[in-house]
Amino acid sequence: MGKNGKGYFKNDNVIYELKEGNGYVKEYNDDFILIFEGENKNGERNGRGKEYNRNNELIFEGEYFNRKKMEWKRI
């Protein structure tokens, strides 16, 4: 993923809006089901985000730091 721009990567299944590697990202699996939406900093999941399973059920909502989940919210 680049550092700047808006767009859609078909192979990576990512819709993004970034400026200097920072911004908001939506990631989809190969079936185009939303699996993540949230903040992206320095090209990684950083900040607030939500993760979903294949049934579009929320399985995580909280903070990320370098793609790692930092706090869990049980649903």
Secondary structure, DSSP 8 states (H G I E B T S, - for coil): --SSEEEEETTTTEEEEEETTEEEEEEE-TT--EEEEEEEETTEEEEEEEEE-TTS-EEEEEEEETTEE------
